[in-house]
Each structure stands twice: as structure tokens, then as C-alpha cells.
């Protein structure tokens, strides 16, 4: 009997490993391999000639420099702002920290195309808010955001919360003995920051900058809405423009540019790993609650500065967005005569495409989150095993997930177009121009988000749990269902929540994969704005922001009964 149970257990583990290998082959190896084959071959032979030819093009060189310039500058600005916000929130006695963290993270959850639309309406000549204050630019003057500076500014606003979240999490893990010893020795806050905190946080700061850099590198919404009018073309926008041209070599051209973008992203991740090893600082002692430095008389100033930052980056653009959604025509002032709810009625009750977009995004993001949460548990279990084969399979898939997350979403889209543009073998079913291809692209692009918290949680489990269950005769399925799934549920839920909120509003992955009848929220908003229907784009953006806030509020309330860390913005 014991031999039969052992055989069943091994068969179950073998089937799970085979499923993970198939998952990696279909969704990672084949699409990225086809992308490399199309972009790095000349005829039937491997060649760097297409890449060299692309690098010799003036438009590609300019777009590559614009991508690097905007990503590096906005990443540095986001690093400074995000770190400063995290230090104030994490180490001082400012009040209402939970609300402040929620509001500071909200811009990260708002789609980048909505952020761009809101800021364009907030600072332009037709801004209802600035017109109320008599501060709007003169009618007919160039928009201040249709410049390279405008692109970098909004990329900074979009990714500062990302840096803030990473640094705030790191502050919670630092042992406080060294800080307390420095304070007892008379170190002032500036010296404490320069000699203790920043050296300890150096690996985290490197990771935060690279995360902001890679996120900005693949950001399509902001770069398209602001960069196209400013004639500041970046690589993601160039890919979109080339694919829209429908030339005879369009797939080859965009594949080559996509490979160039992927090389930059992967090089950034490799540089991050090297810098983190170089700046690694060893500390002793278990993590403890962070310090609460009393600001005394300066606390009102700190709280006022935080309120001003939230008002400038969140309240002002959202007010302008709402005001634009409530007028009949863009540019007219909001008053009793121009007030209308017709734009909301149009997108919610008359435009079938917007209703489909909300339905498609909700169902597709939710389904992808559930699938990836389950896959993450299997990958993390494989990584925790002592046997070599499971660790190799789990480690390979985890590496592929990290690389795919680092690669911009438009590159993933191109890879999936190349893979699924023809009907599937044997089945003769085409996934191209369906929601299925967007769903599969989400699985590839966002696995890393759900995997990280699950792997961290598995690392805290005692391996004796698995050994004891095996000795008791529990098969693989029973161990997963009765032991690991319940223990991993909070971490898997955390990853699934972040993945859902990310995919729900995204536009980068679906920008090239959507089709009529298969719209997503992000593509519908972008298409309204690109087509000149600014009031409809604003109305749909308002509904999207409201839905995001409601989702985050519900999760925040549920987080009171969940283990710490499940809802990332709760402190």
C-alpha cells in the first residue's frame, strides 16, 4: 500500500512539473523564441544584420535615446521623491499614516493613459480648475505638457508610488539597534540618514530605481498621449506606429525594435543584480518595528507638505478630469448651463464598446489572477524542494517570469502576435483577434507579480511539514489541498490582488492585441482620446478611477482581518 501511495504521489508531482514545463514552453519560450528568430535572422540563418540595420536608422536612434533619457531621468526623480516620502511615513510620527499611504499609492493604480489625460486637462488652456483660479495659460498657447519635460514629469508621478512602496517595505525589515545606538551617540537626523540608513538601504534603492526605470521604459499610455503631440517619440510609440503602418516588412521591423527594447530592459535588470551585490550591507538582528522619530514643531510642516503633494499629484488632475467629464464640449467652463451627465450616460448606457471593455477587462484580469495564483503555488513548491529536477523547473520558470516582467508589454504583444497569428496546429482555431490572446499575454507579462509573495511565504515554511505529510501517506494532491494551499492562500491572494489591479487598467499589453468586440478599459480610453472624444475619454476615466478606488477600499477593509502584508498599502 505504501508503495502505491508513493507511486501516486510521485506521479502527481511529475504531472505538476510537466504542466509547469508546458506552461513555460507555450507562454514564454515559444513566443520569445519566435520574436528572436524573426528579428535576429537574415533569411534562414541567424544574423545580427537586422539589428545593426535598425540601429543605423535615425528614427530608431532618436527613439532609443528618448526612451533611455525619459526613463533614466524620471526614474531618478521618482527615486528621490519616493524615498523621501517613505522615510517620512515610515520613520516619523506623522498622523493618519494609513490614509496617507492609501492616497500616495493611488496614482500607481490609476492607468497611465488616465493620468496623462487628467494632467493634460488640469494644466492646459481649457483647464476648468485653472480657469476658476484665473491661472490658465492663454487660449491658443502651446500646452506645457506636450514637451519632453511633460513626459518625464508624468512618468515620475506614475512611478514614485512604486519606489515609495519598495522603500517603505524595506524600512520595516531593518533592525533598529544600529539607528538607536547612533541616536544615543548624538547623531543628528542628517548624519543618521547619510551614515546609517542610506547605506543599509542601498540595495533596495538600486532595485527601486531599476524598477522605476524598466516601468517607464515600457510605459505606453503617457508616452503616446504626451509624446506624439510633442514629437518626442520613444521605442514603445515607434513600435505602435510601425505596426499601424501595415507595410510588407512590418512584423520584421517591429520585432527588431522590440528586441532592442528587450535588450535594454534585460541589461537594466542585470545591472541591478550587479549593483545590489556590490552595495550589499550585512546586518545582524531580527527585523523590528521601525522608528517613530518625533517631529515635534515640524510635524505640521511635514503633514502640510504631504497634503500639498497629494493635492498636486492626485486631487488637482482628478478634479480637472471630473470637470471635463461634466461639460458638453471640451474647453468650455463648468457652470450651471454647461453641466451635463450626458457623457456618463453615453459611455455607460449607449456605447456598447465601453460596456464590453469593462466586462472584458474585469473577467480577463480576474481569470488571469486566479490562474497565476495557482501556478505561483506550484512554482514556489517546486523551488522549495530538495530534489534537483523540481528546483531546476521552478527556478527556470521564475527566471522567465522576471525577464518577461522586465520586458515592456508591447514586446510581449509582438511576441504573441507572431505566435498566434496563424491557427493553432491540429485544432485549426485562431486565437488572434480574440480575448484569449490577451488573457494568455497577461499570464506571461504578470506572473512575476503573483510569484514574488508566494515564494517569500514558502521560504518561511518548515520543510518538516512536507516530510511529515509524506510519512503519513498523504499524496501530492492531498498535501497541496490540505497543507500548502491554505498556508499559501494569504500570499497568493496578495499577489493576485496586485496582478488584478495592474491588469484591470493596463493598456501596454493589449494596445496591439485588441480588436473590435475585444476592447479593454485601457484601449477604450486611449481610443476615445486619440479620436478626439475628450469628454467621453474623461467620463470613462472617471468611472475607471472610481472603480479602482472602490476595489482598493474594499480590499483595505478586508485587510483588517487578513495577515499583515496581504494588502500592501496597509501599515
C-alpha positions as CSV (number, residue, x, y, z in Angstrom):
1,X,0.0,0.0,0.0
2,X,2.8,2.4,0.9
3,X,4.4,1.7,-2.5
4,X,1.2,2.5,-4.2
5,X,0.8,5.8,-2.3
6,X,4.4,6.7,-3.1
7,X,3.9,6.0,-6.8
8,X,0.7,8.1,-6.8
9,X,2.5,11.0,-5.0
10,X,5.4,10.9,-7.5
11,X,3.0,10.7,-10.4
12,X,1.2,13.8,-9.1
13,X,4.4,15.7,-8.7
14,X,5.6,14.6,-12.1
15,X,2.3,15.7,-13.7
16,X,2.6,19.1,-12.0
17,X,6.2,19.5,-13.2
18,X,5.2,18.5,-16.7
19,X,2.3,21.1,-16.6
20,X,4.8,23.8,-15.5
21,X,7.2,22.9,-18.3
22,X,4.3,23.1,-20.8
23,X,3.2,26.4,-19.3
24,X,6.7,27.8,-19.7
25,X,7.2,26.4,-23.2
26,X,3.9,27.7,-24.6
27,X,3.8,31.1,-22.9
28,X,7.4,32.1,-22.5
29,X,9.9,30.0,-24.6
30,X,7.9,29.8,-27.9
31,X,6.7,33.5,-28.1
32,X,10.1,35.0,-27.1
33,X,11.9,32.5,-29.3
34,X,9.8,33.4,-32.3
35,X,10.4,37.1,-31.6
36,X,14.2,36.4,-31.6
37,X,14.0,34.3,-34.7
38,X,12.2,36.9,-36.7
39,X,14.3,39.8,-35.5
40,X,17.7,38.1,-35.4
41,X,17.8,36.1,-38.7
42,X,18.7,37.1,-42.2
43,X,16.9,34.6,-44.5
44,X,17.1,31.3,-42.7
45,X,20.4,31.9,-40.9
46,X,21.0,33.6,-37.5
47,X,22.3,37.1,-38.0
48,X,22.7,40.5,-36.3
49,X,22.3,42.3,-39.6
50,X,18.6,43.3,-38.9
51,X,19.5,44.7,-35.5
52,X,22.5,46.6,-36.9
53,X,20.4,47.9,-39.7
54,X,17.8,49.1,-37.2
55,X,20.4,50.8,-35.1
56,X,21.6,52.7,-38.1
57,X,18.2,54.2,-38.6
58,X,17.9,57.8,-37.5
59,X,14.3,57.3,-36.2
60,X,15.3,54.2,-34.1
61,X,18.3,56.0,-32.7
62,X,16.2,59.0,-31.7
63,X,13.5,56.8,-30.2
64,X,16.1,54.7,-28.3
65,X,17.7,57.9,-26.9
66,X,14.3,59.3,-25.9
67,X,13.4,56.1,-24.2
68,X,16.6,55.9,-22.2
69,X,16.6,59.7,-21.4
70,X,13.0,59.8,-20.2
71,X,13.3,56.5,-18.2
72,X,16.6,57.4,-16.5
73,X,15.6,61.0,-15.6
74,X,12.1,60.1,-14.4
75,X,13.5,57.0,-12.6
76,X,16.0,59.2,-10.7
77,X,13.3,61.8,-9.8
78,X,10.9,59.0,-8.7
79,X,13.7,57.5,-6.6
80,X,14.3,60.8,-4.8
81,X,10.6,61.6,-4.2
82,X,9.6,58.0,-3.3
83,X,12.4,57.6,-0.9
84,X,11.7,60.9,0.8
85,X,8.0,60.0,1.2
86,X,8.9,56.6,2.5
87,X,11.3,58.0,5.1
88,X,8.7,60.5,6.4
89,X,5.9,58.0,6.5
90,X,8.0,55.1,7.8
91,X,10.2,56.7,10.4
92,X,8.3,59.7,11.8
93,X,5.2,60.3,13.9
94,X,3.1,61.9,11.2
95,X,-0.6,61.2,11.7
96,X,-3.1,59.3,9.6
97,X,-0.5,57.1,8.1
98,X,-2.9,54.5,6.7
99,X,-4.9,57.2,4.8
100,X,-1.6,58.8,3.6
101,X,-0.2,55.5,2.3
102,X,-3.5,54.8,0.5
103,X,-3.6,58.2,-1.2
104,X,0.1,58.1,-2.1
105,X,-0.2,54.7,-3.8
106,X,-3.4,55.5,-5.7
107,X,-1.6,57.1,-8.7
108,X,0.2,53.8,-9.3
109,X,-3.2,52.0,-9.6
110,X,-4.6,54.6,-12.0
111,X,-4.0,53.7,-15.7
112,X,-1.1,55.8,-17.2
113,X,-3.3,56.9,-20.0
114,X,-5.8,58.2,-17.5
115,X,-3.0,60.0,-15.6
116,X,-1.9,61.6,-18.9
117,X,-5.5,62.7,-19.8
118,X,-6.1,64.1,-16.3
119,X,-2.9,66.2,-16.3
120,X,-3.4,67.5,-19.8
121,X,-6.8,68.7,-18.8
122,X,-5.6,70.1,-15.5
123,X,-2.7,72.3,-16.9
124,X,-3.9,73.2,-20.4
125,X,-5.6,76.4,-21.6
126,X,-9.0,74.8,-21.2
127,X,-8.4,73.6,-17.6
128,X,-11.6,74.2,-15.7
129,X,-9.7,74.3,-12.4
130,X,-7.1,76.8,-13.5
131,X,-9.8,78.9,-15.2
132,X,-11.6,79.1,-11.9
133,X,-8.4,80.4,-10.4
134,X,-7.6,82.7,-13.4
135,X,-4.3,80.8,-13.8
136,X,-4.9,79.0,-17.1
137,X,-2.5,79.6,-20.0
138,X,-3.8,81.9,-22.7
139,X,-6.1,80.2,-25.3
140,X,-4.0,79.0,-28.3
141,X,-0.7,78.8,-26.4
142,X,1.2,75.5,-26.5
143,X,0.3,73.0,-23.9
144,X,3.0,72.9,-21.2
145,X,2.9,69.1,-21.0
146,X,3.4,68.5,-24.7
147,X,7.2,68.5,-24.2
148,X,9.9,66.1,-23.2
149,X,9.7,67.6,-19.7
150,X,6.0,66.8,-19.6
151,X,6.6,63.2,-20.5
152,X,9.3,62.9,-17.8
153,X,7.1,64.7,-15.2
154,X,4.2,62.3,-15.6
155,X,6.4,59.2,-15.7
156,X,7.8,60.5,-12.4
157,X,4.3,60.9,-10.9
158,X,3.3,57.5,-12.1
159,X,6.2,55.6,-10.7
160,X,7.0,57.5,-7.5
161,X,4.4,55.3,-5.6
162,X,6.3,52.2,-6.8
163,X,9.5,53.4,-5.3
164,X,7.7,54.5,-2.2
165,X,6.2,51.0,-1.7
166,X,9.5,49.3,-2.2
167,X,11.4,51.5,0.2
168,X,8.7,51.5,2.8
169,X,8.7,47.7,2.8
170,X,12.5,47.7,3.3
171,X,12.3,50.1,6.2
172,X,10.0,47.6,8.0
173,X,12.8,44.9,7.8
174,X,15.7,46.9,9.2
175,X,16.9,46.2,12.7
176,X,16.6,49.3,14.8
177,X,19.5,48.8,17.2
178,X,22.1,50.5,14.9
179,X,19.8,53.5,14.5
180,X,19.1,53.7,18.2
181,X,22.8,53.5,19.0
182,X,23.6,56.3,16.6
183,X,20.9,58.5,18.1
184,X,22.1,57.8,21.6
185,X,25.6,58.8,20.5
186,X,24.2,62.2,19.4
187,X,23.9,61.7,15.6
188,X,21.6,64.2,14.1
189,X,18.9,63.2,11.5
190,X,21.0,64.2,8.5
191,X,24.0,62.2,9.8
192,X,21.8,59.3,10.7
193,X,20.4,59.3,7.2
194,X,23.8,59.6,5.5
195,X,25.8,57.2,7.6
196,X,23.3,54.5,8.7
197,X,20.0,54.4,6.8
198,X,21.1,55.1,3.2
199,X,24.0,52.6,3.3
200,X,21.6,49.9,4.7
201,X,19.0,50.8,2.1
202,X,21.5,50.9,-0.9
203,X,20.4,47.6,-2.4
204,X,16.8,48.5,-2.0
205,X,17.3,51.9,-3.6
206,X,19.1,50.3,-6.6
207,X,16.2,47.9,-7.0
208,X,13.6,50.7,-6.7
209,X,15.4,52.8,-9.3
210,X,15.7,49.9,-11.8
211,X,12.0,49.0,-11.2
212,X,11.0,52.6,-12.0
213,X,13.4,52.7,-15.0
214,X,12.0,49.5,-16.5
215,X,8.4,50.5,-15.8
216,X,9.0,53.9,-17.5
217,X,10.8,52.2,-20.4
218,X,7.7,50.1,-21.3
219,X,5.1,52.8,-20.4
220,X,2.9,53.3,-23.5
221,X,0.0,55.5,-22.3
222,X,1.9,58.5,-21.1
223,X,4.5,58.4,-23.9
224,X,1.8,58.1,-26.6
225,X,-0.7,60.8,-25.3
226,X,2.0,63.3,-24.5
227,X,4.9,62.2,-26.7
228,X,3.1,62.1,-30.0
229,X,1.9,65.8,-29.9
230,X,5.4,66.8,-28.6
231,X,7.1,64.8,-31.4
232,X,9.0,63.1,-28.7
233,X,8.9,59.5,-30.0
234,X,10.0,56.6,-27.8
235,X,10.6,53.0,-28.7
236,X,7.1,51.8,-27.5
237,X,5.4,54.6,-29.5
238,X,7.6,53.8,-32.5
239,X,6.6,50.1,-32.3
240,X,2.9,51.1,-32.3
241,X,3.4,53.5,-35.2
242,X,5.3,50.9,-37.3
243,X,2.7,48.2,-36.6
244,X,-0.1,50.7,-37.6
245,X,1.6,51.3,-41.0
246,X,0.8,47.8,-42.3
247,X,3.9,47.6,-44.5
248,X,5.2,44.4,-46.1
249,X,8.0,44.1,-43.5
250,X,6.0,45.4,-40.6
251,X,6.4,42.4,-38.3
252,X,10.1,42.1,-39.0
253,X,10.6,45.8,-38.3
254,X,8.7,45.8,-35.0
255,X,10.3,42.5,-34.0
256,X,13.8,44.1,-34.4
257,X,12.8,47.2,-32.4
258,X,11.1,45.0,-29.8
259,X,14.3,43.0,-29.4
260,X,16.3,46.3,-28.9
261,X,13.8,47.4,-26.2
262,X,14.0,44.0,-24.6
263,X,17.9,44.1,-24.6
264,X,17.8,47.5,-22.8
265,X,15.3,46.1,-20.2
266,X,17.2,42.9,-19.5
267,X,20.5,44.8,-19.3
268,X,19.0,47.1,-16.7
269,X,17.9,44.1,-14.6
270,X,21.4,42.6,-15.0
271,X,23.0,45.9,-13.9
272,X,20.6,45.9,-10.9
273,X,21.8,42.5,-9.8
274,X,25.5,43.5,-10.1
275,X,25.0,46.8,-8.2
276,X,23.0,45.0,-5.4
277,X,25.8,42.6,-4.9
278,X,28.3,45.5,-4.8
279,X,26.3,47.6,-2.3
280,X,25.1,44.7,-0.1
281,X,25.3,45.5,3.6
282,X,25.2,42.7,6.2
283,X,23.1,43.4,9.3
284,X,22.5,41.4,12.4
285,X,19.4,41.1,14.5
286,X,15.8,40.3,13.6
287,X,13.5,42.9,11.9
288,X,11.7,45.1,14.4
289,X,9.0,47.8,14.1
290,X,10.5,50.9,12.5
291,X,11.4,54.0,14.5
292,X,8.9,56.8,15.2
293,X,11.0,59.9,15.3
294,X,9.1,62.7,17.0
295,X,9.0,65.7,14.7
296,X,7.6,68.0,17.4
297,X,7.1,71.5,16.0
298,X,8.0,70.4,12.4
299,X,5.2,67.8,12.3
300,X,2.6,70.3,10.9
301,X,5.1,71.3,8.2
302,X,5.7,67.7,7.2
303,X,2.0,66.9,7.2
304,X,1.3,70.0,5.2
305,X,4.0,69.1,2.6
306,X,2.4,65.6,2.3
307,X,-1.0,67.1,1.8
308,X,0.3,69.5,-0.8
309,X,2.0,66.7,-2.7
310,X,-1.2,64.7,-2.7
311,X,-3.2,67.7,-3.8
312,X,-0.9,68.5,-6.7
313,X,-0.4,64.9,-7.9
314,X,-3.8,63.4,-7.3
315,X,-6.6,65.9,-6.3
316,X,-5.9,68.6,-9.0
317,X,-5.8,66.3,-12.0
318,X,-8.8,64.3,-10.8
319,X,-10.8,67.5,-10.3
320,X,-9.9,68.6,-13.8
321,X,-10.8,65.2,-15.2
322,X,-14.2,65.2,-13.5
323,X,-14.9,68.8,-14.6
324,X,-14.1,67.9,-18.2
325,X,-16.4,64.8,-18.0
326,X,-19.3,67.1,-16.8
327,X,-19.3,69.6,-19.7
328,X,-20.8,69.3,-23.1
329,X,-17.7,70.2,-25.1
330,X,-14.0,70.2,-24.1
331,X,-12.7,73.7,-23.2
332,X,-16.0,75.3,-22.0
333,X,-16.1,76.3,-18.3
334,X,-18.2,74.2,-15.9
335,X,-21.3,76.0,-14.7
336,X,-25.0,75.5,-14.3
337,X,-25.6,76.0,-18.1
338,X,-22.8,73.6,-19.3
339,X,-23.2,70.9,-16.6
340,X,-24.3,67.6,-18.1
341,X,-24.2,63.9,-17.2
342,X,-24.7,63.0,-20.8
343,X,-21.1,61.9,-21.2
344,X,-21.5,59.3,-18.4
345,X,-24.8,58.2,-19.9
346,X,-23.2,57.8,-23.3
347,X,-20.4,55.5,-22.1
348,X,-22.5,53.5,-19.6
349,X,-25.7,53.0,-21.5
350,X,-25.3,53.9,-25.1
351,X,-21.8,52.9,-26.2
352,X,-21.8,49.1,-26.2
353,X,-18.0,49.1,-26.7
354,X,-17.3,50.7,-23.3
355,X,-19.6,48.2,-21.5
356,X,-17.8,45.4,-23.3
357,X,-14.5,46.9,-22.3
358,X,-15.4,47.0,-18.6
359,X,-16.7,43.4,-18.8
360,X,-13.7,42.1,-20.8
361,X,-11.1,43.7,-18.5
362,X,-12.8,42.6,-15.3
363,X,-13.3,39.0,-16.4
364,X,-9.9,38.6,-18.1
365,X,-7.9,40.2,-15.3
366,X,-9.8,38.1,-12.7
367,X,-9.3,34.9,-14.6
368,X,-5.6,35.6,-15.1
369,X,-5.2,36.4,-11.4
370,X,-6.8,33.1,-10.3
371,X,-4.7,31.1,-12.8
372,X,-1.4,32.8,-11.9
373,X,-2.1,32.4,-8.1
374,X,-2.5,28.7,-8.6
375,X,0.6,28.5,-10.8
376,X,2.6,30.5,-8.3
377,X,1.9,28.0,-5.6
378,X,3.1,25.1,-7.8
379,X,6.3,27.1,-8.8
380,X,7.1,28.1,-5.2
381,X,6.6,24.5,-4.1
382,X,9.0,23.2,-6.7
383,X,11.5,25.8,-5.7
384,X,11.3,24.7,-2.0
385,X,12.0,21.0,-2.9
386,X,15.4,19.5,-2.1
387,X,15.4,17.4,-5.3
388,X,17.3,18.8,-8.2
389,X,14.7,18.5,-11.0
390,X,11.8,20.4,-9.3
391,X,14.2,23.2,-8.3
392,X,15.5,23.5,-11.8
393,X,12.0,23.6,-13.3
394,X,10.8,26.1,-10.6
395,X,13.9,28.2,-10.9
396,X,13.7,28.3,-14.7
397,X,10.1,29.4,-14.7
398,X,10.8,32.0,-12.0
399,X,13.7,33.5,-14.1
400,X,11.5,33.5,-17.2
401,X,8.8,35.4,-15.2
402,X,11.3,38.0,-14.1
403,X,12.6,38.5,-17.6
404,X,9.1,38.8,-19.1
405,X,8.1,41.3,-16.4
406,X,11.2,43.4,-17.2
407,X,10.4,43.3,-21.0
408,X,7.9,46.0,-21.9
409,X,4.3,44.9,-22.6
410,X,4.4,45.9,-26.2
411,X,7.3,43.5,-26.8
412,X,5.2,40.7,-25.2
413,X,2.3,41.7,-27.5
414,X,4.5,41.4,-30.6
415,X,5.8,38.0,-29.5
416,X,2.2,36.8,-29.1
417,X,1.2,38.2,-32.5
418,X,4.0,36.2,-34.1
419,X,3.0,33.1,-32.2
420,X,-0.8,33.1,-32.6
421,X,-1.3,34.9,-35.9
422,X,-1.9,31.6,-37.6
423,X,-4.4,29.0,-36.4
424,X,-3.3,26.5,-33.8
425,X,-1.9,23.2,-35.2
426,X,-4.3,20.3,-35.1
427,X,-7.2,22.4,-33.6
428,X,-7.3,24.8,-36.5
429,X,-8.5,27.5,-34.2
430,X,-7.2,31.1,-34.3
431,X,-6.6,33.0,-31.1
432,X,-5.6,36.2,-32.9
433,X,-8.2,39.0,-32.5
434,X,-9.8,37.3,-29.5
435,X,-9.8,37.9,-25.8
436,X,-7.9,34.6,-25.4
437,X,-4.7,36.0,-26.8
438,X,-4.9,39.0,-24.3
439,X,-5.6,36.5,-21.5
440,X,-2.5,34.5,-22.4
441,X,-0.4,37.6,-22.7
442,X,-1.5,38.6,-19.2
443,X,-0.3,35.2,-17.9
444,X,3.2,35.9,-19.4
445,X,3.5,39.5,-18.5
446,X,2.3,39.4,-14.9
447,X,3.4,36.0,-13.5
448,X,6.3,37.7,-11.6
449,X,3.8,39.9,-9.6
450,X,1.9,36.9,-8.2
451,X,5.0,34.7,-7.8
452,X,7.1,37.0,-5.5
453,X,4.9,37.0,-2.4
454,X,4.2,33.2,-2.7
455,X,7.9,32.3,-3.0
456,X,8.7,34.5,0.0
457,X,6.0,32.8,2.1
458,X,7.1,29.3,1.1
459,X,10.6,30.2,2.3
460,X,9.3,30.7,5.8
461,X,7.7,27.2,6.0
462,X,9.4,24.4,7.8
463,X,10.3,21.6,5.3
464,X,9.2,19.1,8.0
465,X,5.6,19.8,7.1
466,X,6.0,18.2,3.8
467,X,8.1,15.3,5.2
468,X,5.5,14.6,7.9
469,X,2.7,14.6,5.4
470,X,4.6,12.2,3.2
471,X,5.3,9.8,6.1
472,X,1.6,9.9,6.9
473,X,0.8,8.7,3.4
474,X,-0.6,11.9,2.0
475,X,-0.3,12.1,-1.8
476,X,0.7,15.2,-3.7
477,X,-2.8,16.4,-4.3
478,X,-3.8,15.9,-0.7
479,X,-0.7,17.7,0.6
480,X,-1.3,20.7,-1.7
481,X,-5.1,20.9,-0.9
482,X,-4.9,20.3,2.9
483,X,-1.5,21.9,3.8
484,X,0.2,24.2,1.3
485,X,-2.9,25.8,-0.3
486,X,-4.4,27.0,3.0
487,X,-1.0,28.2,4.2
488,X,-0.2,30.0,1.0
489,X,-3.6,31.5,0.5
490,X,-2.8,34.9,2.0
491,X,0.4,35.3,0.0
492,X,-1.3,34.1,-3.2
493,X,-4.2,36.4,-2.6
494,X,-1.8,39.3,-2.2
495,X,-0.1,38.6,-5.5
496,X,-3.5,38.1,-7.2
497,X,-4.8,41.4,-5.9
498,X,-1.8,43.3,-7.2
499,X,-1.9,41.4,-10.5
500,X,-5.7,42.1,-10.9
501,X,-5.3,45.8,-10.2
502,X,-2.4,46.0,-12.6
503,X,-4.1,44.1,-15.5
504,X,-7.5,45.7,-14.9
505,X,-6.4,49.1,-16.2
506,X,-3.4,48.3,-18.4
507,X,-3.0,49.4,-22.0
508,X,0.6,48.4,-22.8
509,X,-0.1,44.7,-23.3
510,X,-3.4,45.0,-25.0
511,X,-2.7,48.0,-27.2
512,X,-1.7,45.8,-30.1
513,X,-3.8,42.8,-29.3
514,X,-7.3,44.2,-29.0
515,X,-9.9,44.1,-31.8
516,X,-13.5,45.2,-32.3
517,X,-15.6,43.4,-29.8
518,X,-12.5,42.6,-27.7
519,X,-11.8,46.0,-26.2
520,X,-10.2,46.6,-22.8
521,X,-10.7,49.5,-20.5
522,X,-7.2,50.9,-21.3
523,X,-7.6,50.6,-25.1
524,X,-11.1,52.1,-25.0
525,X,-9.9,55.2,-23.1
526,X,-6.9,55.6,-25.4
527,X,-9.1,55.3,-28.5
528,X,-11.5,57.9,-27.3
529,X,-8.7,60.4,-26.6
530,X,-6.8,59.5,-29.8
531,X,-10.0,60.1,-31.8
532,X,-10.7,63.5,-30.2
533,X,-13.6,62.5,-28.0
534,X,-12.0,64.1,-24.9
535,X,-15.2,64.4,-22.8
536,X,-16.1,60.7,-23.4
537,X,-12.5,59.7,-22.5
538,X,-12.7,61.8,-19.4
539,X,-16.0,60.2,-18.4
540,X,-14.8,56.7,-18.8
541,X,-11.6,57.6,-17.0
542,X,-13.6,58.9,-14.0
543,X,-15.6,55.6,-13.9
544,X,-12.4,53.7,-14.1
545,X,-10.8,55.7,-11.3
546,X,-13.9,55.3,-9.1
547,X,-13.9,51.5,-9.7
548,X,-10.2,51.3,-8.8
549,X,-10.8,53.3,-5.6
550,X,-13.8,51.2,-4.6
551,X,-11.8,48.0,-5.2
552,X,-8.9,49.3,-3.1
553,X,-11.2,50.4,-0.3
554,X,-12.9,47.0,-0.2
555,X,-9.6,45.3,-0.1
556,X,-8.3,47.7,2.6
557,X,-11.3,46.9,4.8
558,X,-10.9,43.2,4.2
559,X,-7.2,43.6,5.0
560,X,-8.1,44.2,8.7
561,X,-8.9,40.6,9.1
562,X,-6.1,39.3,6.9
563,X,-2.4,38.6,7.9
564,X,0.0,41.6,7.6
565,X,1.3,42.1,4.1
566,X,-1.7,40.7,2.2
567,X,-2.9,44.2,1.4
568,X,0.3,46.0,0.5
569,X,-0.8,49.6,1.4
570,X,-1.8,48.7,5.0
571,X,0.8,49.6,7.6
